Structures are given as C-alpha cells and as structure tokens.
C-alpha cells in the first residue's frame, strides 16, 4: 500500500485479474471524448506480447477499482531503458479520490527501482506535472500536440529523438 491513509491497496496484476482490468479500463474511458475506446485492447495486446512491464491494480474490499500499465518505448536514437505510462484507469465511481495518483506513484517507484532511465506519458499536462512530467521539445511523439507529450527522467538526461510505442498500441479489438 502506498498511502496508509487510504483504504485501498496497490498490488501487481495477477493472471486472474485480466478480465476485471478490461472492465475497469472500458468503464474509465467510456465517456472520455479524446479516447478511441481501445485502451482495454491495448493493455490486452501488451500483456499477450510480453510488453506489459508493470501492471498494477488498486483493490478495495476485494474489488479491483483501478489499473495502471507501463510498457517499454523505443527512441529513434537507440537510447534504451525508457518506458511509457498508460493507460491509467479508475472506475468512474472511485475517480477523484487519489487512486490514480497512487497507482502512478507506485508505478514510477517500481520503474526507478528497475533502473529505468525515464518515462513518457501522453496526457493532460496539469495532471501529470504533479508527478514530475514536463513537455520537452527534445523528445517527440509524432502527431500529437507537444504540450500533451511529457517526460520524466530518473537520471536527469532527456534524450533527443522520436518516441515509438509498441505495436500493441494499434490494437482495436
């Protein structure tokens, strides 16, 4: 558990959690306008391809209520040990309570412990800034507004280049 003041616990995904994680992701993104509503397919494809490096769930009273995924990314310059955060999902009735923040913090702590160089995220700048993410013109995700593609480094060196997510991010079913 990351925050002792909260009643939920954060733990690693177990094989029997997969269907519930799909449901959490589907519910969390159901009314999100900018979503293509394929996030659950992406996580499933990452899992099947062995690219789901960190997969954490939030559990409350034996019910899964949130999930975060971390997967490796490729940078055009060949720099290794960089990862992508997301998707982050919390059941709508539990949003706004800090569950997503706890999931993100725990995932980033695990990345640091694994000696990752850094992490990128595509998302709302004002939300992800509190975890240390900032836009940086040196690191680009083609086709998205620069301010929504953000980076946090664990060794203070931000590489230059174009970021590519795993092919699983093209999953649509």
C-alpha positions in Angstrom: 0.0 0.0 0.0 1.4 3.4 -1.0 -0.6 5.7 1.2 -1.6 4.3 4.6 -4.4 6.9 5.0 -6.4 5.3 2.1 -8.5 2.1 2.4 -7.3 0.7 -1.0 -4.1 -1.3 -1.6 -1.9 -1.3 -4.7 -0.6 -4.6 -5.9 0.8 -6.3 -9.0 -1.7 -7.7 -11.5 -2.4 -11.4 -11.2 -3.4 -13.7 -14.1 -7.0 -13.9 -12.8 -7.3 -10.1 -12.9 -7.2 -9.7 -16.6 -11.0 -9.7 -17.3 -11.7 -7.3 -14.5 -8.9 -5.0 -15.7 -10.6 -4.9 -19.1 -13.8 -3.9 -17.4 -12.1 -1.2 -15.4 -10.5 0.3 -18.4 -13.6 0.2 -20.5 -15.7 1.9 -17.8 -13.0 4.5 -17.1 -12.7 5.6 -20.7 -16.4 5.2 -21.7 -17.2 8.9 -21.6 -13.8 10.3 -22.4 -14.1 12.3 -25.6 -10.5 12.1 -26.7 -10.4 8.3 -26.4 -10.7 5.9 -29.3 -12.1 3.4 -26.7 -9.4 0.8 -27.5 -7.4 1.1 -24.3 -8.5 -2.3 -22.9 -7.4 -3.9 -26.2 -4.0 -2.1 -25.9 -3.4 -3.5 -22.4 -4.5 -7.0 -23.5 -2.2 -6.8 -26.5 0.7 -5.6 -24.3 0.1 -8.5 -21.9 0.0 -11.1 -24.7 3.1 -9.8 -26.4 5.1 -9.7 -23.1 5.4 -5.9 -23.2 3.4 -5.1 -20.1 6.4 -4.5 -17.8 4.5 -3.1 -14.8 0.8 -3.7 -14.3 -0.6 -2.6 -11.0 -4.2 -2.7 -9.7 -5.9 -0.8 -6.9 -8.1 -3.1 -4.7 -10.7 -2.1 -2.2 -12.6 -4.7 -0.2 -11.6 -7.5 -2.6 -12.8 -5.4 -5.6 -10.5 -4.1 -8.3 -11.1 -0.4 -8.8 -8.1 0.9 -10.7 -5.2 -0.1 -13.0 -2.0 1.3 -14.5 0.2 0.0 -17.2 3.8 0.6 -18.0 5.5 -0.7 -21.2 8.8 -0.1 -23.0 9.1 2.6 -25.7 11.7 2.9 -28.4 13.5 6.1 -29.1 14.8 6.8 -32.6 18.3 7.4 -31.3 18.5 3.9 -29.8 18.6 5.0 -26.2 17.3 2.2 -24.0 15.5 1.7 -20.7 12.7 4.2 -21.4 9.1 3.4 -20.7 5.6 4.7 -21.4 3.0 5.2 -18.7 -0.6 4.4 -19.5 -3.3 3.8 -19.7 -4.3 4.8 -16.2 -7.8 3.7 -15.3 -10.1 4.1 -12.3 -13.7 3.1 -12.1 -15.8 6.2 -12.5 -17.5 6.0 -9.1 -14.0 6.0 -7.5 -12.4 8.8 -9.5 -11.2 11.9 -7.8 -10.1 10.1 -4.6 -6.3 9.8 -5.3 -6.4 6.2 -6.6 -5.0 7.1 -10.0 -2.3 9.2 -8.3 -1.3 6.3 -6.0 -1.1 3.9 -9.0 1.1 6.3 -10.9 3.4 7.0 -8.0 3.8 3.3 -7.3 4.5 2.5 -11.0 7.1 5.2 -11.2 8.8 4.0 -7.9 9.0 0.5 -9.4 10.4 1.9 -12.7 13.1 3.7 -10.7 13.9 0.5 -8.7 14.4 -1.3 -12.0 17.0 1.3 -13.1 14.8 2.8 -15.9 16.2 6.0 -17.4 12.9 7.7 -17.7 9.2 7.6 -18.6 6.9 9.3 -21.1 3.2 9.9 -21.0 0.6 11.2 -23.3 -2.0 13.1 -21.2 -3.2 16.2 -19.5 -0.2 18.4 -18.7 -1.7 19.9 -15.5 -2.5 16.4 -14.1 0.9 14.7 -14.9 3.0 17.7 -13.9 2.5 16.8 -10.2 4.4 13.5 -10.8 7.3 15.4 -12.4 6.3 15.0 -16.0 7.0 18.0 -18.3 6.9 18.6 -22.0 10.4 18.7 -23.6 11.0 19.6 -27.3 13.9 17.1 -27.5 11.6 14.1 -27.2 8.7 13.9 -29.7 5.7 11.8 -30.3 4.6 12.4 -33.9 1.1 13.5 -34.5 0.3 14.9 -31.0 0.5 18.4 -29.6 3.8 18.8 -27.9 2.4 20.0 -24.6 0.5 16.7 -24.1 3.5 14.5 -24.6 5.5 14.7 -21.4 8.7 13.2 -19.9 10.1 12.5 -16.5 13.8 11.4 -16.3 15.3 9.4 -13.4 18.9 10.3 -14.3 18.4 14.0 -15.3 19.3 13.3 -19.0 16.5 13.7 -21.5 17.4 12.1 -24.8 16.7 13.6 -28.2 14.6 11.7 -30.7 11.2 10.4 -31.7 9.4 8.0 -29.4 7.6 4.9 -30.7 5.2 2.9 -28.7 4.9 -0.9 -29.1 2.6 -2.1 -32.0 0.2 -3.2 -29.3 -0.9 0.5 -29.1 -2.5 -0.1 -32.6 -4.9 -2.8 -31.2 -8.6 -2.1 -31.9 -10.1 -5.4 -30.8 
